[in-house]
Amino acid sequence: MNRNQWPMLLSGVFAAALVVAALVVGGCGPRVYRGGEGTDRPDIDDPPMSLVLDRVDIDYLVEENFEALENSRFWRDVVRRAQERPLMAVWPIQNHTTMHLEDQMDALLMSVETRIVNTGDARVVARSRQEELARELQYRQIDIFDRETAGELGRQLGAEYFVTGRLTGVDERLQKTRRLQYRLFMQILHVETGEVMFQNEAMRTKMIRQ
């Protein structure tokens, strides 16, 4: 390449760079949206992006269980009629599905705790206190999901009722289709007697086609 061709080459490279910059500024690069209530994209949370539980799924599963709970004889005749609002310990929900759902399980737990508190009919043991006792039980190599352990934990926390649950899933595949049927099972035990005061399950199905 001779010296006379260099200016033409440099001008071509510069022009190409300007085109790329214009495309990025013009909207061909990544775009960020703000969605939800009060924005111009209120439906941004609605479309599912995977088979993993999302906020819409979690809200639905918790709502279905709490509708049954607040309409149950236990809640109407025992909890609401108690002279003093009963204290409840909410234990982490167990994940029995094929999916890795650590963040979702935390969100489920927080949602259950929040719903109990917001009923105004019961109190909930502070999460920090429950975690402290859970670490102690794990150190002693005690099955923290055993019913007797639940009673021991509840008594140490001063709780009258123990709220627990588990998430299960039926995972099916057929050619290019995969379907996951989630079930959120929720149960409330009396700490002293171990009696099951309430139990219910809600189901949510998600499917994907390749």
VENVENQUI-V672543 format. One record per backbone hydrogen bond with DSSP energy under -1.0 kcal/mol. CO is the residue of the C=O (numbers start at 1). NH is the residue of the N-H. E is the energy in kcal/mol with one decimal. If there is no record, write none. Layout:
[[CO,NH,E] [CO,NH,E]]
This chain:
[[2,5,-1.2] [5,9,-2.1] [6,10,-2.6] [7,11,-2.2] [8,12,-1.8] [9,13,-2.2] [10,14,-2.4] [11,15,-2.1] [12,16,-2.2] [13,17,-2.2] [14,18,-2.0] [15,19,-1.8] [16,20,-2.2] [17,21,-2.4] [18,22,-2.2] [19,23,-2.2] [20,24,-2.2] [21,25,-2.5] [22,26,-2.2] [23,28,-2.5] [24,27,-1.3] [36,39,-1.6] [41,36,-2.0] [41,44,-1.6] [43,46,-1.4] [54,58,-2.5] [55,59,-2.7] [56,60,-1.9] [57,61,-2.6] [58,62,-2.4] [59,63,-2.3] [60,64,-2.5] [61,65,-1.8] [62,66,-2.5] [63,67,-2.2] [64,68,-1.6] [65,69,-2.2] [66,70,-2.7] [69,72,-1.4] [72,76,-2.4] [73,77,-3.1] [74,78,-1.8] [74,79,-1.9] [75,80,-2.4] [79,82,-1.0] [86,123,-2.9] [87,160,-2.4] [87,161,-1.6] [88,125,-2.4] [89,163,-3.2] [94,167,-3.5] [101,105,-2.8] [102,106,-1.8] [103,107,-2.1] [104,108,-2.4] [105,109,-2.3] [106,110,-2.5] [107,111,-2.2] [108,112,-2.4] [109,113,-2.5] [110,114,-2.5] [111,115,-2.3] [112,116,-2.2] [113,117,-2.4] [114,118,-2.6] [117,120,-1.3] [123,88,-2.6] [126,130,-1.6] [127,131,-2.5] [128,132,-1.8] [129,133,-1.8] [130,134,-2.4] [131,135,-2.2] [132,136,-1.4] [133,137,-2.3] [134,138,-2.4] [135,139,-2.2] [136,140,-1.5] [137,142,-2.4] [138,141,-1.5] [143,146,-1.5] [146,150,-2.3] [147,151,-1.9] [148,152,-2.3] [149,153,-3.1] [150,154,-2.7] [151,155,-2.3] [152,156,-2.2] [153,157,-1.7] [154,159,-2.5] [160,191,-2.3] [161,89,-2.5] [162,189,-2.7] [163,91,-3.1] [164,187,-2.7] [165,94,-2.2] [166,185,-2.9] [167,96,-3.5] [168,183,-2.5] [170,181,-2.2] [172,179,-2.9] [174,177,-2.5] [176,210,-2.6] [177,174,-2.9] [178,208,-2.6] [179,172,-3.0] [180,206,-2.6] [181,170,-1.9] [182,204,-2.4] [183,168,-2.5] [184,202,-1.8] [185,166,-2.0] [186,200,-2.2] [187,164,-2.8] [188,197,-2.8] [188,198,-1.3] [189,162,-2.6] [190,194,-2.7] [195,190,-2.6] [198,188,-2.7] [200,186,-3.1] [202,184,-2.8] [204,182,-3.2] [206,180,-3.3] [208,178,-2.5]]
